[in-house]
Amino acid sequence: MANVVRDPKAHPDAIIPDLSKPDPLVKFTKDDIAFVYGSKWKQRYFTKKDDDYYPLGAQWDVNHQVWRPYQAAPGTDWWTAFYPNDNLQRPTGPLCDGCHSVNYNIHTKAVTEWNVGCEKCHGPGAAHAAKPSRENIVNPARLDFVQANNVCIQCHSQGQPLKNPIEGKYYDWPVGFEVGKNLQDYWKLEEHKLGTQSFTHFADGTAHKNRMQGNDFVTSQMYTHGVSCFSCHDVHGTENNADLVKPANILCLECHGPNSPNGPHAPTIEAHTHHKAGSAGDECVNCHMPKIEQTIADINVRAHSFKFITPATTETLKVPNACAACHTNEPPDFAAKALKSWPNISPWRAAQ
């Protein structure tokens, strides 16, 4: 969170690929790069022109170690209708920087700091720094679950400001919002028509692109019952993947366990999953948070709706199911037949 955007002049090791090796997609040099973005799945590059930053036309696929084009095609992100189909006419100020900085000023384009710093999640901190007190800083843990989740949803969601354009420019982040305020007064989530697949959503409403964890989560039973993002994640950093507070299965089973009122309603986890202990199919997240939301090429991140997508949903609405992610060599009806043979699975639910 605090190191996604880096200045290669201050951090020479920030650029992952070797720019001395020619590639037809790469039409820029190291000297053109003012900022790099990302290091886990992809790395993107930005150049500075006048008082704003602009995306360059190639991105590095970290997993596959190859260059890929980078330009949002017309008709994809909603804002492409309002900006020319040219990266150097798509400034990051209105389209990116509000989420990748603290206190971005839309008039001066100045920031308190780049990346997600303390004030992004805790609000203005000058008074707290001068005289530390719980009364002069926002602690998301003390907010109600809606406000607490909005700390993350402000950026981990696809949507639009309620007022757009703002002073002649279209913004892709909630201008004016800071923690403690009501996000719904600044931001609306991307709409979806059930049964229709769009750039942002599968036909059942599940997100199918990255940075939509919030869109998913607000539809979930977890959200309904007051779970917050930081019930599972610690943005200050942990040794676990995705900054989870504990390894995934350990974390899930603190609230969910055999015969728990929260489910699963089975004597053992293996009886619930019908997979051997320690196998991929026995991992909670692999069935309830499948990797179906694209971040780059064939690299996907996990859905956050927490619902089990049935093979029948795949057949009728073309939403990928978790079974097919592992059982890649099986015929399309394999998972549906398997589910119907499990005695603890309702035949009516398996068919939906």
MIBABA-354232 format. One line per field, with one value per residue: residue in three letters; x, y, z of N, C-alpha, C in turn. Coordinates in pm, whole numbers, always signed. Last residue first. Layout:
rest <- (ALA, ...) .
n_x <- (X, ...) .
n_y <- (Y, ...) .
n_z <- (Z, ...) .
ca_x <- (X, ...) .
ca_y <- (Y, ...) .
ca_z <- (Z, ...) .
c_x <- (X, ...) .
c_y <- (Y, ...) .
c_z <- (Z, ...) .
***
This chain:
rest <- (GLN, ALA, ALA, ARG, TRP, PRO, SER, ILE, ASN, PRO, TRP, SER, LYS, LEU, ALA, LYS, ALA, ALA, PHE, ASP, PRO, PRO, GLU, ASN, THR, HIS, CYS, ALA, ALA, CYS, ALA, ASN, PRO, VAL, LYS, LEU, THR, GLU, THR, THR, ALA, PRO, THR, ILE, PHE, LYS, PHE, SER, HIS, ALA, ARG, VAL, ASN, ILE, ASP, ALA, ILE, THR, GLN, GLU, ILE, LYS, PRO, MET, HIS, CYS, ASN, VAL, CYS, GLU, ASP, GLY, ALA, SER, GLY, ALA, LYS, HIS, HIS, THR, HIS, ALA, GLU, ILE, THR, PRO, ALA, HIS, PRO, GLY, ASN, PRO, SER, ASN, PRO, GLY, HIS, CYS, GLU, LEU, CYS, LEU, ILE, ASN, ALA, PRO, LYS, VAL, LEU, ASP, ALA, ASN, ASN, GLU, THR, GLY, HIS, VAL, ASP, HIS, CYS, SER, PHE, CYS, SER, VAL, GLY, HIS, THR, TYR, MET, GLN, SER, THR, VAL, PHE, ASP, ASN, GLY, GLN, MET, ARG, ASN, LYS, HIS, ALA, THR, GLY, ASP, ALA, PHE, HIS, THR, PHE, SER, GLN, THR, GLY, LEU, LYS, HIS, GLU, GLU, LEU, LYS, TRP, TYR, ASP, GLN, LEU, ASN, LYS, GLY, VAL, GLU, PHE, GLY, VAL, PRO, TRP, ASP, TYR, TYR, LYS, GLY, GLU, ILE, PRO, ASN, LYS, LEU, PRO, GLN, GLY, GLN, SER, HIS, CYS, GLN, ILE, CYS, VAL, ASN, ASN, ALA, GLN, VAL, PHE, ASP, LEU, ARG, ALA, PRO, ASN, VAL, ILE, ASN, GLU, ARG, SER, PRO, LYS, ALA, ALA, HIS, ALA, ALA, GLY, PRO, GLY, HIS, CYS, LYS, GLU, CYS, GLY, VAL, ASN, TRP, GLU, THR, VAL, ALA, LYS, THR, HIS, ILE, ASN, TYR, ASN, VAL, SER, HIS, CYS, GLY, ASP, CYS, LEU, PRO, GLY, THR, PRO, ARG, GLN, LEU, ASN, ASP, ASN, PRO, TYR, PHE, ALA, THR, TRP, TRP, ASP, THR, GLY, PRO, ALA, ALA, GLN, TYR, PRO, ARG, TRP, VAL, GLN, HIS, ASN, VAL, ASP, TRP, GLN, ALA, GLY, LEU, PRO, TYR, TYR, ASP, ASP, ASP, LYS, LYS, THR, PHE, TYR, ARG, GLN, LYS, TRP, LYS, SER, GLY, TYR, VAL, PHE, ALA, ILE, ASP, ASP, LYS, THR, PHE, LYS, VAL, LEU, PRO, ASP, PRO, LYS, SER, LEU, ASP, PRO, ILE, ILE, ALA, ASP, PRO, HIS, ALA, LYS, PRO, ASP, ARG, VAL, VAL, ASN, ALA, MET) .
n_x <- (-2900, -2863, -2788, -3030, -3164, -3012, -2790, -2546, -2481, -2434, -2338, -2422, -2433, -2159, -2100, -2248, -2116, -1856, -1895, -1981, -1746, -1489, -1156, -922, -934, -1013, -963, -1159, -1397, -1471, -1542, -1672, -1740, -2049, -2247, -2507, -2549, -2307, -2246, -2462, -2407, -2185, -2208, -2009, -2063, -1968, -1794, -1729, -1473, -1243, -888, -741, -552, -385, -384, -375, -428, -660, -992, -1121, -1117, -1039, -1302, -1389, -1489, -1290, -1054, -1095, -1080, -935, -976, -870, -598, -557, -582, -805, -974, -1313, -1565, -1627, -1757, -1587, -1368, -1460, -1727, -2006, -2168, -2240, -1969, -2198, -2259, -2299, -2089, -2031, -1697, -1681, -1599, -1427, -1187, -1166, -1045, -780, -691, -701, -508, -302, -401, -445, -317, -177, -166, -2, +166, +306, +163, +68, -120, -358, -468, -782, -1010, -1119, -1083, -1333, -1579, -1905, -2182, -2350, -2319, -2057, -2109, -2280, -2220, -2219, -1990, -1793, -1795, -1712, -1464, -1307, -1222, -963, -1008, -1317, -1566, -1798, -2121, -2360, -2405, -2248, -1966, -1867, -1732, -1825, -2093, -2364, -2679, -2810, -2869, -2671, -2504, -2303, -2044, -2138, -2072, -1976, -2043, -2213, -2120, -1928, -1939, -1631, -1439, -1195, -1311, -1392, -1319, -1380, -1339, -1238, -1225, -1364, -1354, -1362, -1506, -1551, -1628, -1899, -2016, -2103, -2053, -1785, -1823, -1654, -1518, -1297, -1101, -1142, -1347, -1330, -1182, -1360, -1594, -1574, -1642, -1905, -2019, -1957, -1850, -1513, -1294, -1122, -1032, -988, -893, -802, -852, -902, -681, -392, -94, -38, +71, -53, -317, -314, -248, -401, -710, -750, -675, -627, -465, -279, -69, -75, -46, +130, +280, +158, +5, +20, -115, -288, -435, -695, -717, -485, -474, -435, -206, -244, -395, -644, -602, -482, -647, -780, -696, -405, -322, -460, -454, -304, -133, -296, -579, -852, -965, -1238, -1492, -1510, -1356, -1493, -1568, -1353, -1453, -1485, -1150, -906, -631, -324, -45, +76, +342, +640, +694, +681, +463, +444, +454, +435, +460, +320, +323, +281, +244, +17, +124, +86, +137, +244, +436, +443, +602, +494, +484, +410, +344, +360, +180, +185, +374, +429, +330, +443, +687, +737, +876, +1061, +1241, +1474, +1431, +1220, +972, +838, +786, +705, +935, +1224, +1566, +1700, +1716, +1534, +1443, +1180, +1145, +1239, +1354, +1616, +1638, +1459, +1469, +1409, +1170, +935, +641, +352, +343, +400, +193, +83) .
n_y <- (-2440, -2695, -2689, -2629, -2869, -3058, -2958, -3171, -3399, -3598, -3549, -3563, -3309, -3255, -3414, -3291, -3044, -3115, -3215, -3081, -3026, -3275, -3199, -3066, -2897, -2865, -2601, -2445, -2577, -2509, -2240, -2107, -1809, -1753, -1798, -1845, -2125, -2250, -2125, -2205, -2476, -2483, -2198, -2026, -1937, -1607, -1404, -1183, -1140, -1325, -1278, -1219, -1361, -1360, -1357, -1008, -884, -917, -1041, -1271, -1524, -1731, -1768, -1797, -2045, -2223, -2123, -2056, -2309, -2594, -2832, -2829, -2859, -3048, -3065, -3337, -3400, -3301, -3232, -3020, -3142, -3337, -3181, -3059, -3249, -3248, -2949, -2675, -2436, -2209, -2060, -2246, -2529, -2781, -2694, -2335, -1996, -1839, -1959, -2042, -1828, -1846, -2090, -2042, -1816, -1706, -1380, -1138, -1086, -967, -1137, -1389, -1286, -1122, -792, -451, -267, -380, -682, -851, -937, -719, -520, -520, -656, -785, -756, -910, -807, -891, -1168, -1192, -927, -693, -566, -708, -626, -361, -401, -517, -421, -444, -645, -779, -884, -923, -1062, -1054, -1246, -1175, -984, -641, -456, -486, -727, -941, -955, -1040, -723, -456, -240, +54, +125, +330, +670, +923, +1111, +1012, +765, +814, +1051, +1087, +921, +992, +1203, +1315, +1472, +1237, +925, +882, +968, +1263, +1486, +1844, +2075, +2072, +1751, +1600, +1477, +1381, +1131, +954, +599, +278, +4, -8, +67, +328, +319, +79, +141, +298, +155, -9, +183, +251, -5, -64, +234, +275, +179, +107, +348, +624, +950, +1172, +1288, +1107, +974, +1174, +1357, +1645, +1652, +1443, +1529, +1750, +1623, +1436, +1356, +990, +730, +666, +870, +924, +736, +669, +525, +749, +1068, +1328, +1551, +1692, +1914, +2023, +2245, +2134, +1892, +1748, +1457, +1328, +1088, +856, +701, +807, +1032, +952, +865, +1062, +1325, +1260, +1133, +1227, +1149, +1198, +993, +781, +822, +874, +1140, +1099, +1007, +739, +637, +612, +345, +108, +56, +226, +220, +65, +179, +38, -130, -450, -616, -807, -1070, -1240, -1351, -1193, -925, -760, -418, -218, +68, +347, +550, +786, +1096, +1376, +1737, +1979, +1877, +1542, +1244, +905, +581, +236, -70, -409, -670, -808, -657, -396, -50, +204, +459, +788, +885, +786, +861, +731, +478, +530, +391, +200, -127, -308, -425, -406, -448, -410, -214, -252, -522, -473, -306, -21, +26, +73, +347, +563, +815, +754, +617, +644, +443, +315, +128, +151, +125, -120) .
n_z <- (-944, -873, -614, -489, -522, -396, -144, -25, +110, -78, -406, -663, -754, -787, -1014, -1215, -1220, -1297, -1565, -1784, -1934, -1853, -1723, -1702, -1484, -1204, -1116, -1232, -1211, -950, -948, -1259, -1445, -1590, -1781, -1720, -1746, -1667, -1427, -1280, -1263, -1098, -874, -664, -343, -239, -184, -320, -412, -615, -653, -979, -1253, -1549, -1820, -1840, -1517, -1361, -1349, -1138, -1037, -810, -566, -287, -232, -315, -213, +52, +189, +61, -52, -302, -250, +59, +332, +322, +13, -38, +39, +205, +424, +505, +570, +801, +956, +968, +851, +755, +792, +961, +1176, +1371, +1299, +1200, +1157, +1106, +1098, +1242, +1205, +947, +817, +925, +831, +555, +526, +798, +925, +811, +480, +271, +57, +248, +551, +709, +668, +684, +725, +659, +721, +675, +815, +924, +744, +618, +847, +899, +918, +768, +512, +458, +432, +222, -24, -158, -83, -227, -499, -469, -340, -538, -775, -871, -1172, -1300, -1260, -988, -1016, -1153, -1337, -1555, -1435, -1488, -1653, -1910, -1860, -1910, -1759, -1539, -1401, -1466, -1246, -1183, -958, -680, -622, -391, -199, -18, +46, +242, +482, +675, +773, +526, +262, -65, -279, -531, -569, -915, -1174, -1325, -1589, -1575, -1521, -1246, -1282, -1474, -1167, -856, -760, -925, -987, -980, -825, -544, -349, -262, -78, +55, +285, +424, +419, +641, +835, +769, +822, +1087, +1267, +1398, +1522, +1326, +1215, +1396, +1341, +1604, +1847, +2048, +2117, +2074, +2061, +1945, +1689, +1562, +1577, +1415, +1168, +1026, +870, +837, +818, +554, +467, +661, +608, +250, -37, -265, -191, +23, -30, -360, -610, -787, -737, -762, -639, -437, -248, +6, -93, -366, -526, -554, -707, -947, -1166, -1315, -1268, -1291, -1518, -1838, -2140, -2352, -2379, -2466, -2646, -2724, -2502, -2274, -2243, -2266, -2066, -1830, -1804, -1962, -2268, -2478, -2601, -2384, -2216, -2267, -2294, -2409, -2230, -2194, -1951, -1727, -1611, -1375, -1465, -1748, -1782, -2043, -2256, -2292, -1991, -1853, -1708, -1485, -1485, -1560, -1827, -1788, -1696, -1732, -1594, -1615, -1427, -1373, -1205, -966, -802, -856, -921, -1124, -1140, -1272, -1489, -1760, -1947, -1885, -1986, -2276, -2497, -2630, -2639, -2825, -2930, -2731, -2631, -2314, -2130, -1934, -1772, -1524, -1276, -1116, -865, -814, -773, -633, -731, -990, -983, -740, -713, -576, -367, -98, +78, +0) .
ca_x <- (-2917, -2916, -2687, -2925, -3226, -3025, -2928, -2572, -2504, -2557, -2298, -2398, -2561, -2235, -2037, -2279, -2260, -1881, -1832, -2085, -1820, -1592, -1286, -932, -929, -1043, -871, -1024, -1329, -1439, -1416, -1686, -1650, -1962, -2107, -2465, -2653, -2377, -2151, -2445, -2527, -2167, -2238, -2065, -2016, -2070, -1793, -1871, -1502, -1372, -1003, -745, -675, -364, -454, -370, -352, -572, -867, -1128, -1188, -962, -1223, -1325, -1574, -1428, -1053, -1094, -1204, -909, -1014, -1015, -648, -562, -455, -743, -884, -1174, -1549, -1562, -1817, -1723, -1358, -1437, -1585, -1928, -2111, -2323, -2051, -2163, -2219, -2418, -2103, -2153, -1796, -1625, -1670, -1571, -1211, -1218, -1185, -863, -696, -789, -649, -321, -357, -397, -413, -176, -274, -47, +73, +385, +185, +158, +14, -289, -398, -658, -925, -1140, -971, -1214, -1508, -1762, -2095, -2339, -2450, -2086, -2010, -2333, -2193, -2328, -2116, -1809, -1831, -1837, -1574, -1336, -1366, -1003, -945, -1189, -1468, -1701, -1984, -2325, -2471, -2393, -2026, -1937, -1702, -1680, -2037, -2221, -2599, -2827, -2864, -2802, -2503, -2430, -2081, -2077, -2171, -1939, -1941, -2236, -2232, -1883, -2022, -1744, -1525, -1254, -1206, -1415, -1374, -1325, -1436, -1220, -1253, -1279, -1419, -1288, -1473, -1474, -1596, -1760, -1916, -2096, -2192, -1832, -1808, -1772, -1537, -1428, -1115, -1051, -1325, -1413, -1120, -1220, -1579, -1549, -1512, -1800, -2035, -1901, -1945, -1625, -1399, -1173, -1137, -946, -992, -764, -820, -1010, -777, -512, -163, -81, +112, +93, -278, -347, -161, -324, -608, -793, -698, -717, -564, -399, -153, -13, -146, +94, +233, +255, +82, -17, -17, -230, -290, -663, -753, -558, -455, -477, -279, -176, -255, -632, -675, -398, -576, -813, -838, -466, -350, -379, -530, -413, -74, -248, -437, -791, -918, -1097, -1469, -1599, -1296, -1435, -1670, -1381, -1421, -1597, -1280, -975, -772, -409, -126, +28, +208, +575, +682, +806, +507, +441, +555, +365, +536, +326, +356, +202, +315, +63, +51, +150, +59, +221, +388, +433, +551, +584, +420, +509, +311, +423, +213, +129, +331, +543, +311, +329, +644, +686, +872, +975, +1103, +1468, +1431, +1346, +1019, +880, +847, +602, +855, +1094, +1463, +1662, +1818, +1494, +1566, +1240, +1171, +1202, +1208, +1576, +1684, +1469, +1498, +1528, +1293, +1014, +779, +405, +296, +512, +277, +0) .
ca_y <- (-2296, -2674, -2729, -2527, -2747, -3068, -2955, -3059, -3278, -3604, -3524, -3691, -3377, -3189, -3441, -3431, -3051, -3059, -3294, -3126, -2917, -3217, -3266, -3167, -2838, -2983, -2711, -2388, -2582, -2648, -2280, -2167, -1921, -1709, -1794, -1706, -2030, -2292, -2119, -2062, -2434, -2515, -2335, -2018, -2049, -1706, -1520, -1199, -1109, -1261, -1348, -1206, -1315, -1351, -1467, -1132, -870, -803, -1020, -1129, -1507, -1631, -1814, -1677, -1931, -2244, -2173, -1949, -2230, -2456, -2823, -2829, -2729, -3034, -3019, -3231, -3441, -3305, -3356, -2991, -3027, -3377, -3270, -2976, -3214, -3290, -3081, -2768, -2528, -2302, -1986, -2177, -2392, -2763, -2803, -2464, -2106, -1809, -1897, -2139, -1861, -1727, -2066, -2142, -1813, -1784, -1517, -1138, -1148, -904, -1038, -1339, -1371, -1218, -917, -554, -228, -304, -577, -792, -1036, -845, -547, -560, -548, -811, -663, -944, -798, -748, -1118, -1218, -1054, -785, -510, -730, -762, -392, -337, -593, -420, -319, -609, -709, -965, -843, -1075, -940, -1263, -1160, -1102, -746, -463, -476, -599, -929, -897, -1119, -867, -511, -365, -17, +94, +212, +567, +811, +1146, +1152, +770, +790, +948, +1139, +987, +899, +1161, +1223, +1537, +1368, +1006, +857, +826, +1198, +1366, +1718, +2045, +2182, +1846, +1639, +1455, +1500, +1170, +1057, +736, +364, +67, -24, -70, +304, +445, +83, +64, +338, +262, -67, +117, +351, +61, -148, +127, +316, +232, -1, +273, +484, +848, +1090, +1375, +1198, +898, +1141, +1230, +1601, +1753, +1441, +1406, +1767, +1725, +1390, +1457, +1129, +781, +579, +814, +1008, +727, +703, +525, +619, +966, +1224, +1545, +1585, +1880, +1892, +2263, +2266, +1896, +1873, +1514, +1468, +1143, +963, +664, +684, +1045, +998, +771, +922, +1292, +1340, +1049, +1255, +1092, +1292, +1122, +785, +853, +741, +1088, +1129, +1150, +818, +642, +742, +445, +195, -31, +139, +286, +75, +146, +150, -69, -314, -616, -678, -1020, -1175, -1411, -1338, -975, -872, -541, -259, -72, +250, +509, +648, +1025, +1251, +1614, +1954, +1996, +1644, +1374, +1014, +711, +342, +31, -280, -592, -872, -793, -489, -193, +161, +324, +699, +965, +736, +907, +874, +496, +496, +489, +316, -28, -238, -335, -471, -388, -510, -212, -164, -466, -530, -450, -72, +18, -68, +291, +417, +797, +835, +541, +728, +475, +416, +90, +149, +244, +0) .
ca_z <- (-969, -1007, -712, -495, -574, -542, -190, -115, +191, +2, -268, -596, -735, -681, -885, -1178, -1191, -1164, -1458, -1690, -1870, -1939, -1715, -1809, -1617, -1288, -1083, -1219, -1341, -984, -888, -1127, -1414, -1482, -1824, -1721, -1788, -1790, -1538, -1308, -1336, -1240, -913, -799, -424, -274, -94, -290, -271, -595, -595, -834, -1190, -1404, -1756, -1920, -1642, -1335, -1423, -1170, -1165, -885, -680, -340, -201, -358, -349, -47, +185, +102, +88, -291, -296, -87, +278, +402, +120, -81, -39, +77, +357, +468, +455, +682, +935, +1086, +825, +832, +714, +856, +1057, +1319, +1346, +1280, +1157, +1142, +1032, +1248, +1335, +1044, +790, +943, +975, +615, +487, +676, +947, +949, +570, +403, +59, +119, +475, +633, +742, +636, +769, +554, +795, +622, +747, +997, +834, +542, +780, +883, +989, +910, +576, +477, +527, +355, +43, -191, -31, -83, -459, -540, -271, -417, -753, -805, -1045, -1316, -1334, -1062, -965, -1069, -1207, -1566, -1494, -1415, -1511, -1891, -1902, -1883, -1866, -1659, -1381, -1501, -1321, -1193, -1097, -737, -652, -478, -299, -57, -47, +105, +422, +599, +869, +623, +354, +46, -161, -499, -493, -772, -1151, -1225, -1536, -1590, -1660, -1306, -1176, -1447, -1271, -941, -781, -833, -1036, -971, -955, -607, -399, -375, -151, -66, +178, +423, +321, +509, +838, +759, +692, +981, +1239, +1315, +1609, +1410, +1146, +1401, +1308, +1488, +1733, +2012, +2037, +2152, +2034, +2078, +1788, +1570, +1646, +1556, +1228, +1141, +900, +832, +952, +630, +373, +656, +729, +376, +70, -207, -284, -10, +95, -268, -508, -821, -746, -817, -780, -455, -382, -4, +22, -294, -510, -476, -582, -837, -1079, -1338, -1253, -1186, -1402, -1719, -2029, -2329, -2346, -2328, -2652, -2722, -2632, -2296, -2219, -2352, -2201, -1860, -1840, -1849, -2153, -2445, -2595, -2512, -2198, -2307, -2188, -2433, -2287, -2211, -2089, -1767, -1737, -1369, -1371, -1685, -1761, -1903, -2232, -2366, -2112, -1867, -1812, -1523, -1466, -1417, -1757, -1892, -1654, -1764, -1614, -1619, -1527, -1345, -1324, -1085, -771, -860, -905, -1043, -1173, -1168, -1367, -1651, -1965, -1855, -1841, -2209, -2401, -2708, -2551, -2749, -3016, -2748, -2716, -2413, -2235, -2045, -1826, -1646, -1275, -1248, -878, -827, -901, -610, -588, -965, -1012, -829, -675, -669, -501, -193, +93, +0) .
c_x <- (-2787, -2929, -2734, -2822, -3124, -3086, -2934, -2716, -2527, -2584, -2423, -2361, -2544, -2366, -2117, -2221, -2300, -2028, -1872, -2028, -1922, -1675, -1387, -1066, -947, -1048, -889, -921, -1188, -1355, -1374, -1551, -1675, -1871, -2014, -2317, -2603, -2473, -2222, -2347, -2520, -2288, -2208, -2084, -2087, -2007, -1901, -1893, -1652, -1396, -1129, -877, -657, -488, -433, -449, -346, -480, -790, -993, -1189, -1023, -1152, -1240, -1516, -1515, -1193, -1100, -1205, -1036, -988, -1066, -799, -618, -453, -607, -828, -1088, -1410, -1556, -1760, -1796, -1496, -1431, -1574, -1780, -2025, -2283, -2127, -2013, -2191, -2388, -2233, -2166, -1910, -1734, -1602, -1656, -1358, -1229, -1245, -1012, -790, -801, -736, -469, -368, -349, -357, -287, -284, -164, +36, +297, +272, +168, +117, -151, -313, -600, -788, -1045, -1002, -1100, -1386, -1699, -1947, -2230, -2442, -2218, -2040, -2237, -2266, -2322, -2236, -1943, -1876, -1888, -1709, -1455, -1404, -1154, -993, -1137, -1344, -1611, -1890, -2188, -2441, -2466, -2178, -1967, -1757, -1644, -1887, -2171, -2452, -2744, -2893, -2793, -2644, -2415, -2210, -2129, -2101, -2058, -1929, -2140, -2268, -1998, -1984, -1823, -1644, -1326, -1272, -1289, -1396, -1396, -1380, -1308, -1221, -1324, -1320, -1366, -1397, -1420, -1502, -1750, -1970, -1983, -2200, -1978, -1846, -1744, -1664, -1428, -1256, -1064, -1233, -1392, -1196, -1147, -1437, -1529, -1478, -1661, -1924, -1915, -1902, -1725, -1519, -1284, -1198, -1056, -928, -875, -764, -980, -891, -606, -277, -160, +78, +142, -126, -303, -188, -240, -535, -680, -741, -754, -668, -504, -286, -115, -72, -10, +213, +194, +192, +62, -71, -119, -217, -513, -721, -589, -544, -446, -308, -260, -174, -486, -665, -472, -531, -751, -869, -614, -415, -420, -451, -507, -177, -196, -387, -640, -852, -1055, -1324, -1568, -1382, -1373, -1608, -1474, -1452, -1569, -1391, -1107, -847, -554, -196, -49, +164, +436, +617, +804, +635, +498, +560, +466, +452, +396, +360, +235, +251, +136, +105, +60, +140, +137, +366, +366, +555, +521, +525, +441, +401, +394, +286, +172, +281, +499, +439, +325, +531, +667, +828, +988, +1014, +1327, +1414, +1330, +1148, +925, +905, +658, +748, +1006, +1336, +1548, +1789, +1600, +1531, +1368, +1236, +1242, +1164, +1427, +1643, +1510, +1519, +1569, +1421, +1147, +848, +544, +352, +469, +388, +87) .
c_y <- (-2230, -2525, -2700, -2561, -2636, -2942, -2966, -3066, -3154, -3477, -3517, -3674, -3511, -3263, -3380, -3463, -3191, -3068, -3244, -3205, -2963, -3114, -3201, -3241, -2940, -2942, -2829, -2496, -2526, -2655, -2421, -2221, -1975, -1826, -1734, -1687, -1887, -2185, -2150, -2041, -2285, -2473, -2358, -2159, -2043, -1818, -1624, -1315, -1110, -1241, -1261, -1264, -1301, -1287, -1470, -1242, -1006, -778, -898, -1083, -1361, -1617, -1698, -1714, -1798, -2120, -2201, -2001, -2131, -2373, -2683, -2819, -2718, -2897, -3003, -3194, -3319, -3340, -3362, -3110, -3008, -3264, -3317, -3063, -3125, -3258, -3119, -2911, -2628, -2330, -2077, -2098, -2333, -2625, -2776, -2569, -2237, -1921, -1861, -2084, -1947, -1759, -1950, -2127, -1914, -1811, -1591, -1276, -1150, -957, -967, -1243, -1307, -1306, -1007, -673, -334, -257, -500, -690, -980, -952, -656, -598, -600, -693, -693, -864, -821, -730, -972, -1167, -1066, -913, -598, -679, -768, -530, -364, -533, -503, -309, -473, -671, -886, -933, -990, -948, -1150, -1176, -1087, -869, -586, -498, -600, -798, -892, -1071, -941, -663, -412, -144, +13, +188, +450, +718, +1044, +1196, +913, +804, +930, +1021, +1053, +976, +1078, +1210, +1446, +1428, +1138, +955, +789, +1054, +1290, +1603, +1915, +2143, +1950, +1737, +1513, +1480, +1292, +1092, +833, +500, +151, +47, -94, +163, +425, +212, +78, +268, +316, +40, +57, +288, +162, -85, +55, +202, +285, +47, +161, +402, +711, +989, +1298, +1280, +988, +1064, +1203, +1472, +1709, +1539, +1399, +1646, +1741, +1495, +1426, +1225, +928, +634, +732, +956, +802, +702, +547, +636, +835, +1129, +1441, +1602, +1769, +1851, +2137, +2284, +2032, +1891, +1636, +1530, +1290, +1000, +775, +645, +924, +1015, +828, +825, +1143, +1307, +1127, +1170, +1110, +1241, +1234, +922, +867, +754, +951, +1072, +1192, +967, +722, +751, +576, +308, +48, +43, +185, +148, +170, +106, +54, -261, -471, -698, -881, -1133, -1349, -1403, -1127, -944, -642, -394, -99, +103, +381, +625, +884, +1176, +1494, +1830, +1961, +1765, +1472, +1145, +818, +473, +152, -187, -466, -802, -867, -633, -274, +9, +288, +559, +881, +824, +876, +929, +643, +517, +439, +429, +86, -120, -257, -376, -473, -457, -314, -155, -383, -458, -500, -218, -43, -84, +146, +350, +650, +825, +622, +657, +558, +455, +185, +109, +252, +127) .
c_z <- (-1011, -1042, -854, -601, -584, -601, -342, -163, +104, +83, -181, -449, -664, -652, -770, -1041, -1147, -1126, -1320, -1572, -1765, -1864, -1809, -1811, -1730, -1435, -1178, -1189, -1334, -1111, -928, -1079, -1274, -1445, -1718, -1756, -1805, -1839, -1669, -1423, -1370, -1324, -1061, -851, -559, -356, -128, -193, -241, -446, -589, -783, -1039, -1341, -1605, -1850, -1710, -1454, -1375, -1225, -1212, -1024, -750, -461, -246, -339, -403, -191, +67, +84, +144, -150, -280, -125, +127, +342, +193, +39, -104, -17, +217, +395, +410, +557, +813, +1077, +944, +798, +803, +859, +938, +1192, +1294, +1345, +1255, +1141, +1070, +1190, +1352, +1186, +900, +925, +1005, +766, +560, +652, +814, +992, +712, +494, +195, +138, +343, +544, +656, +727, +731, +596, +695, +721, +705, +942, +936, +636, +708, +809, +985, +982, +726, +551, +561, +462, +177, -108, -66, -31, -313, -504, -335, -341, -630, -791, -995, -1178, -1373, -1146, -1051, -1007, -1111, -1433, -1485, -1501, -1440, -1744, -1884, -1940, -1825, -1777, -1511, -1493, -1345, -1275, -1099, -879, -718, -501, -412, -167, -88, +5, +275, +540, +804, +733, +462, +131, -43, -377, -443, -695, -1006, -1201, -1447, -1528, -1683, -1443, -1236, -1331, -1403, -1041, -872, -862, -925, -1031, -946, -741, -451, -432, -271, -144, +46, +308, +315, +402, +702, +756, +671, +842, +1113, +1303, +1530, +1502, +1231, +1334, +1318, +1465, +1614, +1888, +1990, +2062, +2131, +2063, +1930, +1677, +1663, +1637, +1377, +1210, +1031, +868, +954, +767, +448, +558, +714, +488, +202, -96, -210, -112, +81, -138, -418, -725, -792, -836, -843, -603, -398, -140, -6, -172, -445, -452, -494, -704, -945, -1238, -1260, -1167, -1288, -1599, -1899, -2219, -2341, -2287, -2508, -2741, -2615, -2431, -2236, -2344, -2298, -1998, -1887, -1893, -2025, -2331, -2563, -2497, -2329, -2293, -2243, -2311, -2311, -2272, -2086, -1913, -1792, -1494, -1370, -1597, -1687, -1895, -2082, -2349, -2168, -1999, -1827, -1620, -1515, -1392, -1609, -1829, -1770, -1720, -1638, -1659, -1509, -1462, -1280, -1213, -895, -841, -912, -1040, -1077, -1223, -1247, -1527, -1845, -1871, -1805, -2058, -2339, -2615, -2635, -2671, -2941, -2828, -2721, -2499, -2343, -2154, -1949, -1687, -1403, -1257, -1010, -852, -923, -741, -554, -818, -993, -858, -783, -622, -606, -334, -11, +0) .
***
